[in-house]
Amino acid sequence: MAESERSAGRKETVETNINETEENLHATEEFAKEHGDALNEEEKQNISEKNEHRRENIENMKQSLNEDE
């Protein structure tokens, strides 16, 4: 496989990962809004921490795409 094909394949994979992570982030935010009253503080904290981790991952993946260009 040529270098440009590997690079294009990697870029596509990273973009897919970004999109899926953003979808998970939005889905858990919506879940928390809809069911927030039923969640205890620990569950709310877990959701918040996971979403912060998702935001960091999204930013890191976007930076890696920019570095590859």
N, C-alpha and C positions, 0 to 999 in steps of 0.2 A: 504494500500500500504506500502510495506517495505521501510525502510529508504534508502537502497541502490537503490531501484527503483526510489524514489523521487529524489535522488541525480543524478542518471543517466539521468532522465528526465529533470532536471534543467540544467545539463551540455549540453544536446542536444539543449535545448531552447536557452541558451546563445551562443552556437556555431552558431546556425542558425541566431541569432541576429547579431553576429559579421560579418558573411558572407554577410547578407543583407545590413548592414551598410557600409561595404567595397565596395559592388556593387554600392550603392548610391553615395559614395564618388567618385569612378572612373567615374561613369556616369556623375556627375556634372562637374568633371574636364574635361572630353572629350567635354561636351557641351560648357564649357567656352572657350576651345581651338578653337572649330569649329565656335562659334558664338561671340567670344570676341569683334570683331569690331562692332557688332550690340548692344552690351550691354553698358549701361551708367555706370558711376563710382559707383553709388549706387547699381546697380544690381551686379556688379563685387564684391563690398565689401560684399554684402549679401551672395553671393556664397562662398566667402573666409571665412567669419565668420561661416557659416553653416558647411563647410568642416573642419574647425578647431574644431568645436564642435563634429563632427563625429569622428575625430582622437582621441580626448579626451575620447569619449565614448568607442571606440574600445579598447583603452589602459586600461580603467577601467574594461571593461568586461573581457579582457584577464587576468588582475590581479585577478579578482574574481575567475576565473577558477583555477588559480595557488594556490590561498588560499584554495580552496576546496579540492585540491589533498592531 
